[in-house]
């Protein structure tokens, strides 16, 4: 570098650094695909799924006892909405 031959060191060094960054990005993407801990659903999706499960349990518990088509949430033929909130 003291003799003005920086082109012998800087471009290969930059290419090695870019190659390393590219491999790291590929590693992160493969890790997100393969690792089950990183594949968790967002909180909103979890809340919707939980609400559906709770609604199904309530419908199953009240339908045989009541014997009617209506449940606590409304008529049995009404489909559940995805934007309903979870009742705690």
Secondary structure, 3 states (H helix, E strand, C coil): CCCCCHHHCHHHHHHHHHHHHHHHHHHHHHHHHHCHHHHCCCHHHHHHHHHHHHHHHHHHHHHHHHCCCEECCEECCCCCCCCCCCCC
